[in-house]
Amino acid sequence: MRTSIATVCLSGSLEEKMRACAAAGFDGVEIFEPDLVVSPSTPEQIRALAGSLGLSLDLYQPFRDFEGVGGEELAANMVRARAKFELMNRLGIETMLLCSNAGTATVNDDAVAAGQLSSLGDLAAGYGVKVAYEALAWGRYVNDFEHAQRIVDLARHPNIGTCLDSFHILSRGWDPGAIEKIPAEKIFFVQLADAPKLSLDVLSWSRHYRVFPGQGAFDLAGFMAHLVRTGYDGPVSLEIFNDVFRQTAEEGTAVDAMRSLTLLQERTAARLAADDGAARYPMSLAALPPVAEPSGFSFAEVKAEHPETVSTLLRQLGFEFGGRHRTKAAQLWTQGQARVIINGAGALEPGISALGLDVQDPLAAASRAVQLRTRRVPRETQADEQVLQAVYAPDGTEVFLCEATADGTAAWAGEFSADPGSGTDAEPLVTGIDHVNLSQPWQHFDEAVLFYEATLSLSAAAAQEVPSPMGLVRSQVMRSTAGGVRLALNIAPLAVESEPGGYPQHIAFACTDLVAAARQAAGRGLRFLPVPANYYEDLAARFRLEPDFLAALQELNLLYDRDGDGEFLHFYTATVGNVFFEVVERRGRYDGYGAPNAPVRLASQYLAAEGTLARKDG
């Protein structure tokens, strides 16, 4: 599939955008006219730059408000078109996007519109240019792609065809199945955009909230399947109007864009295989190595210049020292199958720096990640050390792909050596890592969701917004089907994100008996995140809990939730640097994260940071 992207998708100058698109692997670009108008480069220089970068210039856009007008205005529009065709010849671009008239049309007559498009086609033919007519979702008389195609058919001109834009079709709820009725030779261009479901006027929705494929709610694999069945084999381009994308570095946005197109090709191929069997079509779709979702956490890594601040918390939670790494400034702490590495190199304040995930085939998983434009993590290893595959997540977290074992052991753990007899035979209360909560920069949130979905086959749950004293926190859970891997991705309020260290992150450990674990931790001197008495009064009102049980919860600063499937108990440690720990007990089939308690935790952390909440002993 020939991939393309509109320069309007990215921040920066036209030249910077083109370089970013080439580096991300795109075949071509659409030139958005305002980008060219403000560029200091001549059209000839832009054409030469594209050639040196290996990019084709696929489309010049947009040309607006042409058809459905009176004779005098049509003459002026033809003068405008001639100037643009001359410019396109200088750029070496052969196709122009013509949007259906949304502003100046006064004649609601398809025959008139078709005649005017035919005249435009005659002019375009003299310059070797084709015109792709697109139905804007807010067009005055033409806002439906089937209507636009009827006008193209009436025009009966070889230089007049249609442009299909997924947003304009799917945002209006039009049936994309009708795409298959359009002859492939009359589809001159295709633009893709996804979008979240919003109750918003379609123009504002389009101009501000488009996202890359896979980041919204549209069925783009179904849209593409209809397109492929027509026999179309031209460029498939991204046209995304998004306020966030135009504020972020163009290199990362271009990579995110290419990742989305690569994943869409895989999903389209799967849809076609399921619906059409072995049928073959002219468009070639990229294939990715199939990988199973990860089965669990192999480890979580916290980087800290002073490891003792983190190791003290882990020891109080019942973790045992698993040894120091034989060649790296790292130490291992374990309890059950929960493994935490404290990396003493680099960061001043403690923070989560890496995750290890158990996968069936680390090499295949790494190969898939690289084909999806992720960066490998460089890692020096000695001859007797495990060669671990790892890639960077969009926020810089290192994601290690570890080979899963039937008994949950980790081969890499043998690189850490502890003193003989340092362990204990006591049955651990903590059994493993339940979930990890990672804060995301606001400008990379959608990119992070797509990264974990595309590279690791995790599924996105419904997003939630949680109130905090500093504003709303948006949370999106990415998880495996069985729940062995759960990642909560959070966007903190801007006021929090701008603070030193940013929004805290945490690792949650699963345990079999939270009350017992809390009592043992208290005996080791753990300082719990304090919970106000008002919370327990509210808890008593919401749930009919045994008085002794409620008293134990309050005594130990434990939080509680219940739904129709089970119960959830949990507590939090104090925050050190940018990280804290949570211990959870799931009873029955409870599958959530104690969301009703999140505002309590956020408020307590805020007050603790301010030093205004009196701490309770024990």
KAFEN-V414488 format. One record per pair of residues at least 12 apart in sequence whose C-alpha atoms are under 6 Angstrom apart, sorted by sequence separation. I is the first residue (numbers start at 1). J is the second residue. D is the distance in Angstrom with one decimal. If there is no record, write none. Layout:
# KAFEN-V414488
i | j | d
I | J | D
I | J | D
This chain:
# KAFEN-V414488
i | j | d
321 | 333 | 4.7
330 | 342 | 5.5
389 | 401 | 5.4
463 | 475 | 5.7
476 | 488 | 5.7
558 | 570 | 5.8
571 | 583 | 5.6
135 | 148 | 5.7
320 | 333 | 5.4
330 | 343 | 4.4
377 | 390 | 5.3
463 | 476 | 4.6
476 | 489 | 5.1
558 | 571 | 4.9
570 | 583 | 5.5
319 | 333 | 5.9
320 | 334 | 5.4
330 | 344 | 5.7
376 | 390 | 5.9
377 | 391 | 5.0
475 | 489 | 5.6
570 | 584 | 4.3
195 | 210 | 4.7
319 | 334 | 5.3
329 | 344 | 5.4
376 | 391 | 4.2
475 | 490 | 4.4
569 | 584 | 5.6
194 | 210 | 5.8
195 | 211 | 5.3
319 | 335 | 5.0
375 | 391 | 5.5
461 | 477 | 5.4
474 | 490 | 5.5
569 | 585 | 5.2
194 | 211 | 5.1
375 | 392 | 5.6
460 | 477 | 5.9
474 | 491 | 5.1
568 | 585 | 5.8
194 | 212 | 5.5
460 | 478 | 4.6
473 | 491 | 5.7
568 | 586 | 4.9
193 | 212 | 5.8
194 | 213 | 5.0
459 | 478 | 5.4
473 | 492 | 5.0
196 | 216 | 4.4
265 | 285 | 5.4
458 | 478 | 5.8
459 | 479 | 5.4
567 | 587 | 4.9
14 | 35 | 5.6
195 | 216 | 4.4
196 | 217 | 5.1
265 | 286 | 5.7
266 | 287 | 5.9
458 | 479 | 5.1
566 | 587 | 5.4
4 | 26 | 5.8
194 | 216 | 5.1
195 | 217 | 5.9
458 | 480 | 5.1
471 | 493 | 5.5
566 | 588 | 4.5
3 | 26 | 5.5
4 | 27 | 5.8
6 | 29 | 5.6
566 | 589 | 5.2
567 | 590 | 5.7
3 | 27 | 5.3
4 | 28 | 4.6
5 | 29 | 4.8
6 | 30 | 4.3
7 | 31 | 5.8
8 | 32 | 5.9
194 | 218 | 5.7
565 | 589 | 5.0
566 | 590 | 4.4
4 | 29 | 4.9
5 | 30 | 5.9
7 | 32 | 5.8
161 | 186 | 4.8
162 | 187 | 5.0
163 | 188 | 5.8
165 | 190 | 5.9
565 | 590 | 5.1
161 | 187 | 5.8
162 | 188 | 5.6
163 | 189 | 4.7
164 | 190 | 4.8
165 | 191 | 4.6
166 | 192 | 5.1
167 | 193 | 5.6
386 | 412 | 5.7
531 | 557 | 5.5
28 | 55 | 4.6
161 | 188 | 5.5
163 | 190 | 5.5
165 | 192 | 5.8
166 | 193 | 6.0
530 | 557 | 5.9
27 | 55 | 5.5
28 | 56 | 4.3
29 | 57 | 5.4
30 | 58 | 5.4
33 | 61 | 5.8
28 | 57 | 5.7
29 | 58 | 5.8
30 | 59 | 4.6
31 | 60 | 5.1
32 | 61 | 5.3
130 | 159 | 4.6
131 | 160 | 5.1
132 | 161 | 4.9
133 | 162 | 4.6
134 | 163 | 4.8
30 | 60 | 6.0
132 | 162 | 4.6
133 | 163 | 5.4
210 | 240 | 5.4
132 | 163 | 5.0
137 | 168 | 4.7
210 | 241 | 5.5
136 | 168 | 5.9
210 | 242 | 5.6
208 | 241 | 5.6
209 | 242 | 5.3
561 | 594 | 5.7
95 | 129 | 5.7
98 | 132 | 5.8
99 | 133 | 6.0
100 | 134 | 5.9
207 | 241 | 5.2
208 | 242 | 4.7
61 | 96 | 6.0
62 | 97 | 5.4
63 | 98 | 4.9
64 | 99 | 5.3
94 | 129 | 4.7
95 | 130 | 4.8
96 | 131 | 5.0
97 | 132 | 5.0
98 | 133 | 4.8
99 | 134 | 4.9
100 | 135 | 5.1
208 | 243 | 5.7
57 | 93 | 5.6
59 | 95 | 5.1
60 | 96 | 4.8
61 | 97 | 5.0
65 | 101 | 4.2
69 | 105 | 5.1
95 | 131 | 5.7
100 | 136 | 5.7
59 | 96 | 5.5
68 | 105 | 4.7
69 | 106 | 5.5
102 | 139 | 4.3
114 | 151 | 5.2
118 | 155 | 5.1
307 | 344 | 5.9
68 | 106 | 5.9
69 | 107 | 5.9
101 | 139 | 5.7
102 | 140 | 4.7
121 | 159 | 5.2
65 | 104 | 5.9
68 | 107 | 4.7
100 | 139 | 5.7
118 | 157 | 5.9
121 | 160 | 5.7
301 | 340 | 5.6
303 | 342 | 5.7
305 | 344 | 5.1
362 | 401 | 5.3
114 | 154 | 5.6
115 | 155 | 6.0
299 | 339 | 4.8
300 | 340 | 5.0
301 | 341 | 4.6
302 | 342 | 5.0
303 | 343 | 4.5
304 | 344 | 5.2
362 | 402 | 6.0
114 | 155 | 4.5
299 | 340 | 5.6
301 | 342 | 5.8
303 | 344 | 6.0
362 | 403 | 5.9
305 | 347 | 5.5
225 | 268 | 5.9
304 | 347 | 5.3
305 | 348 | 5.0
354 | 397 | 5.3
356 | 399 | 5.9
359 | 402 | 5.9
360 | 403 | 5.8
529 | 572 | 5.4
47 | 91 | 5.2
303 | 347 | 5.9
353 | 397 | 5.3
354 | 398 | 4.4
355 | 399 | 5.0
356 | 400 | 4.5
357 | 401 | 5.3
358 | 402 | 4.9
359 | 403 | 5.3
360 | 404 | 5.6
528 | 572 | 6.0
529 | 573 | 5.2
68 | 113 | 5.2
192 | 237 | 6.0
304 | 349 | 5.7
354 | 399 | 5.8
357 | 402 | 5.7
358 | 403 | 5.5
359 | 404 | 5.2
528 | 573 | 4.6
529 | 574 | 5.1
44 | 90 | 6.0
67 | 113 | 5.3
180 | 226 | 5.7
184 | 230 | 5.4
190 | 236 | 5.2
191 | 237 | 4.7
192 | 238 | 4.8
221 | 267 | 5.8
304 | 350 | 4.2
358 | 404 | 4.6
528 | 574 | 5.8
43 | 90 | 6.0
44 | 91 | 5.9
184 | 231 | 5.5
191 | 238 | 5.5
193 | 240 | 5.9
213 | 260 | 5.4
221 | 268 | 4.6
303 | 350 | 5.5
43 | 91 | 5.2
184 | 232 | 4.8
191 | 239 | 5.9
303 | 351 | 5.6
177 | 226 | 6.0
302 | 351 | 5.4
442 | 491 | 5.7
180 | 230 | 5.2
233 | 283 | 4.9
302 | 352 | 4.4
303 | 353 | 5.8
437 | 487 | 5.8
439 | 489 | 5.8
440 | 490 | 5.7
231 | 282 | 5.7
301 | 352 | 5.9
302 | 353 | 5.5
435 | 486 | 4.8
436 | 487 | 5.1
437 | 488 | 4.6
438 | 489 | 5.1
439 | 490 | 4.6
440 | 491 | 5.3
301 | 353 | 5.7
435 | 487 | 5.8
439 | 491 | 5.9
301 | 354 | 4.9
300 | 354 | 6.0
394 | 448 | 5.7
300 | 355 | 4.6
132 | 188 | 5.5
299 | 355 | 5.9
299 | 356 | 4.8
298 | 356 | 4.9
297 | 356 | 5.9
298 | 357 | 5.1
297 | 357 | 4.6
298 | 358 | 5.6
296 | 357 | 5.9
297 | 358 | 5.9
296 | 358 | 5.3
295 | 358 | 5.6
294 | 358 | 5.4
294 | 359 | 4.6
438 | 505 | 5.2
437 | 505 | 5.5
437 | 506 | 5.2
436 | 507 | 4.6
514 | 585 | 5.7
436 | 508 | 5.9
435 | 508 | 5.2
506 | 579 | 5.3
508 | 581 | 5.8
511 | 584 | 6.0
291 | 365 | 6.0
434 | 508 | 5.5
504 | 578 | 4.5
505 | 579 | 5.0
506 | 580 | 4.9
507 | 581 | 5.1
508 | 582 | 4.4
509 | 583 | 4.7
510 | 584 | 5.1
511 | 585 | 5.3
434 | 509 | 5.0
504 | 579 | 5.3
506 | 581 | 5.3
508 | 583 | 5.4
510 | 585 | 5.9
433 | 509 | 4.4
434 | 510 | 4.9
432 | 509 | 5.8
433 | 510 | 5.8
501 | 578 | 5.9
432 | 510 | 5.5
289 | 368 | 5.5
431 | 510 | 5.7
288 | 368 | 5.9
430 | 510 | 5.6
431 | 511 | 5.5
430 | 511 | 4.1
429 | 511 | 5.3
429 | 512 | 5.6
369 | 455 | 5.1
325 | 415 | 5.7
325 | 416 | 4.3
324 | 416 | 5.0
336 | 428 | 5.7
323 | 416 | 4.9
324 | 417 | 5.6
323 | 417 | 4.4
336 | 430 | 5.9
337 | 431 | 5.5
338 | 432 | 3.9
323 | 418 | 3.8
335 | 430 | 6.0
336 | 431 | 4.5
337 | 432 | 4.6
338 | 433 | 5.2
322 | 418 | 5.4
522 | 618 | 5.9
259 | 372 | 5.0
468 | 599 | 5.7
467 | 599 | 5.8
468 | 602 | 5.6
469 | 603 | 6.0
293 | 456 | 5.8
293 | 457 | 5.1
296 | 484 | 4.4
295 | 484 | 5.3
296 | 485 | 5.0
244 | 443 | 5.9
317 | 521 | 5.2
316 | 521 | 5.2
316 | 524 | 5.2
316 | 526 | 5.5
350 | 577 | 4.8
351 | 578 | 5.0
349 | 577 | 4.7
350 | 578 | 5.6
351 | 579 | 5.2
24 | 254 | 5.8
9 | 240 | 5.0
20 | 251 | 4.9
24 | 255 | 5.0
3 | 235 | 5.7
4 | 236 | 5.9
5 | 237 | 4.8
2 | 235 | 4.7
3 | 236 | 5.3
4 | 237 | 4.2
5 | 238 | 4.5
6 | 239 | 5.2
21 | 254 | 5.7
3 | 237 | 5.9
11 | 246 | 4.4
10 | 246 | 5.2
11 | 250 | 5.3
10 | 250 | 5.4
1 | 283 | 5.9
1 | 284 | 5.3
1 | 285 | 5.6
